[in-house]
Amino acid sequence: MKKILNIISSPRGTDSYSIQLAQALIDKLNSAYPGSDVKTVDLVKRKFPHLEEAALASFFTPVDKHSEKDREAIRHSDEAIREIMEAEILVIGAPMYNFTIHSTLKAWIDHIVRKGITFSYSEKGPEGLVKGKKVYLILSTGGVYSDGPMKAYDFVEPYLRWMLGFIGLTDITILRVEGTSIPDLKDTALEKAVNAISLN
């Protein structure tokens, strides 16, 4: 049994390739770890606000000095971090939009990267504080970005690897469904991605 956190950032619902591939992965995880507890957070439906002055001020105010206003300002952040800390496996769906991630996922990331809580600084530099968790990044793209001439335009995988690694999430497996807009590839893209799922 595992505690799995499934993060959805696609606005396309059941038509979303990233959501379908994530579900196929979760099905395999459930088979490998019967009775797993899966919590799904749909960032399109449960919107995380863009960071504003009140939230930023609260981030840099010691917890023991938080006012009721401060606690309300960081409520979304506290909740998101608690969900990550409770999970053993994170499944993060990240379809590509304009060569990078959807704005809902960026907003979520801004709420989970917090000094003193998910990362710290010392004389040795930054240290991630979220450790011992497995992450599966589910990437979906209309073109092919894993290799070839378009690889240089993929700002999804490198950005997510770096940001998640910054807070300590370094055990990352990439699963891709790609070529979903290419005539010769789109009909088999999802099937190929599902067959390539590895739980390593």
C-alpha positions in Angstrom: 0.0 0.0 0.0 1.3 3.4 -0.9 0.0 7.0 -0.6 -0.1 8.5 -4.1 -0.6 12.1 -4.9 -1.9 12.6 -8.5 -1.5 16.2 -9.7 -3.5 17.2 -12.8 -2.7 20.4 -14.7 -4.4 19.7 -18.0 -7.7 21.6 -18.7 -8.8 19.0 -21.3 -10.5 16.6 -19.0 -11.1 13.1 -20.3 -9.5 14.1 -23.7 -6.2 14.8 -22.0 -3.4 12.5 -22.9 -1.5 13.4 -19.7 -4.5 12.5 -17.6 -5.0 9.2 -19.4 -1.4 8.2 -19.2 -1.3 9.2 -15.5 -4.3 7.0 -14.9 -2.7 4.1 -16.6 0.3 4.5 -14.4 -1.8 4.7 -11.3 -3.6 1.5 -12.3 -0.2 -0.2 -12.5 0.8 1.2 -9.2 -2.4 -0.1 -7.6 -1.7 -3.5 -9.0 1.9 -3.4 -7.6 0.7 -1.9 -4.2 -2.8 -3.2 -3.6 -5.0 -0.9 -1.4 -3.0 2.3 -2.2 -4.6 5.6 -1.2 -4.8 7.9 -4.3 -5.5 11.5 -3.8 -6.1 13.5 -7.0 -5.6 17.3 -7.1 -7.0 18.9 -10.2 -5.2 22.3 -10.5 -7.7 23.5 -13.1 -10.6 23.0 -10.7 -8.8 23.7 -7.4 -7.0 26.8 -8.5 -3.9 28.0 -6.8 -3.8 31.8 -6.8 -0.8 33.6 -8.3 1.5 34.8 -5.6 0.6 38.2 -4.2 2.1 40.6 -1.7 0.2 39.1 1.3 1.4 35.6 0.5 5.0 36.6 -0.1 5.0 38.6 3.1 3.7 35.6 5.0 6.3 33.3 3.6 9.0 35.5 5.1 7.3 36.0 8.5 8.2 33.5 11.2 5.4 31.1 11.8 5.1 32.0 15.5 4.4 35.6 14.4 1.7 34.8 11.9 -1.5 36.7 12.2 -4.9 35.4 11.1 -4.4 37.3 7.9 -1.0 35.6 7.3 -2.4 32.2 7.9 -5.2 32.8 5.4 -2.7 34.2 2.8 -0.6 30.9 2.9 -3.5 28.5 3.3 -3.1 27.2 -0.2 0.6 26.8 0.2 0.4 25.0 3.6 -2.2 22.6 2.2 -0.2 21.8 -0.9 2.9 21.1 1.1 1.1 19.0 3.5 -0.3 16.8 0.7 3.3 16.4 -0.7 4.7 15.5 2.7 2.0 12.9 3.3 2.5 11.2 -0.1 5.0 8.5 -0.9 4.6 8.7 -4.7 3.9 11.8 -6.7 2.4 11.6 -10.2 2.6 15.0 -11.9 0.8 15.5 -15.2 2.5 18.2 -17.3 1.2 18.8 -20.8 3.2 21.2 -22.9 1.8 24.6 -23.7 3.9 27.0 -25.7 7.0 24.9 -25.0 6.5 25.0 -21.2 4.1 24.0 -18.4 0.5 25.1 -17.9 0.1 28.2 -15.7 -1.8 26.2 -13.1 1.2 24.0 -12.5 3.5 27.0 -12.3 1.2 28.5 -9.6 1.3 25.2 -7.7 5.1 25.1 -7.8 5.3 28.7 -6.5 3.2 27.6 -3.5 5.3 24.6 -2.6 8.8 26.1 -2.9 9.2 27.8 0.5 12.4 28.6 2.3 12.7 26.8 5.7 9.9 24.4 4.8 10.7 22.7 1.5 14.3 24.0 1.1 16.9 25.7 3.2 20.2 27.5 2.7 23.5 27.0 4.5 27.1 27.7 4.0 27.1 24.6 1.7 24.3 26.1 -0.5 20.6 25.1 -0.9 19.3 21.8 0.4 16.0 20.3 -0.5 13.9 19.2 2.5 11.4 17.0 0.7 13.1 13.6 0.6 12.4 9.9 0.2 9.6 10.2 -2.4 9.2 8.8 -5.8 8.1 11.2 -8.6 6.6 10.2 -12.0 6.4 13.1 -14.5 3.8 12.6 -17.1 4.6 14.7 -20.1 2.4 15.1 -23.2 3.3 16.9 -26.3 1.8 17.3 -29.8 5.3 17.0 -31.3 8.3 14.9 -30.5 10.6 16.5 -28.0 12.4 13.6 -26.3 14.9 13.5 -29.2 15.7 15.1 -32.5 15.6 18.8 -33.6 12.7 19.8 -31.2 14.4 18.6 -28.1 16.0 22.0 -27.5 12.6 23.6 -27.3 11.4 21.3 -24.5 11.3 23.6 -21.4 9.0 21.2 -19.5 11.3 18.4 -18.4 14.4 20.4 -17.6 12.4 23.0 -15.6 10.4 20.5 -13.6 13.5 18.3 -12.9 15.4 21.3 -11.6 12.6 22.8 -9.5 11.6 19.5 -8.0 15.2 18.6 -7.4 15.7 22.0 -5.6 13.2 20.9 -2.9 14.7 17.4 -2.6 12.6 15.4 -5.1 15.3 13.8 -7.2 14.0 10.3 -7.7 12.2 11.1 -11.0 11.0 8.9 -13.8 9.8 10.5 -17.0 6.9 9.1 -18.9 6.0 10.7 -22.3 3.1 10.5 -24.7 4.3 12.5 -27.7 3.5 13.1 -31.3 -0.2 13.5 -30.5 -0.6 16.0 -33.3 1.5 14.2 -35.9 -0.6 12.2 -38.4 1.7 9.2 -38.5 2.1 9.0 -34.7 -1.1 10.3 -33.0 -3.2 7.1 -33.4 -0.7 5.0 -31.5 0.9 7.6 -29.3 -1.0 6.8 -26.1 -0.8 3.1 -26.5 2.9 3.3 -27.0 3.3 5.4 -23.9 1.2 3.1 -21.8 3.2 0.1 -22.9 6.4 1.9 -22.0 5.4 2.5 -18.4 8.0 1.3 -15.9 7.7 1.5 -12.2 11.4 1.9 -11.7 
